[in-house]
Amino acid sequence: MALIEFLLRWGHVLFGITWIGMLYYFNFVQGEYFKEAEASAKTDATAKLAPRALWWFRWGAMFTFLTGLYLLYALGSGANQYIMLGAVMGIFMFLNVWLIIWPAQKVVIGLKDGDASVAGPRALRASRTNTLLSAPMLFGMLASKHGTYSAAGFEGIDFADMGFLIPLVLIILLQLNGMMGRTGPMASVIGVIHLSLGLTAVLFAMVHFL
């Protein structure tokens, strides 16, 4: 069992690198390139490059999610606020990929009929939300096991603890905004990076001090 758990943990990290690497590629590289590309180059990339990148993106997300579910189950009563908040963000990010980003991108790249002028912004908002959540999600995963705060903190989780509930509510509100709200300052690359780092500090200050 120890070997199986180790292999699943290794796979979780490997699949996660693939997923989040592609997420950053779309948000920091491809999206900015498309703003400046000649029409012919953009058309060619949309037809040939984007479908391949989206394949790695969505299946990286799928296998990160599946291995993560097992590891969360294996933790059992050892789960703490850090890992649970990280897991909630990871699950929202996975759902955004498969229920919002991929369906919308199929319209954008011409694999499915629909209004690309509506689908494009919807995919962007969800993708930016995933980028926003990515840094605090990773912080929660690492702090749950290796962080100095968790060593002084939580064996098991108290779901009534304000240090868990208030960050959880904030994460849910950000997810709802990603589904139905506005992109706002996340529209720029530098904006979403700053917001992601700031969110990391805010969420886990709440966990530690509330």
Secondary structure, 3 states (H helix, E strand, C coil): CHHHHHHHHHHHHHHHHHHHHHHHHHHHHHHHHHHHCCHHHHHHHHHHCHHHHHHHHHHHHHHHHHHHHHHHHHHHHHCCHHHHHHHHHHHHHHHHHHHHHHHHHHHHCCCCCCCHHHHHHHHHHHHHHHHHHHHHHHHHHHHHHHCHHHHCCCCCCCCCCHHHHHHHHHHHHHHHHHHHCCCHHHHCHHHHHHHHHHHHHHHHHHHHHC
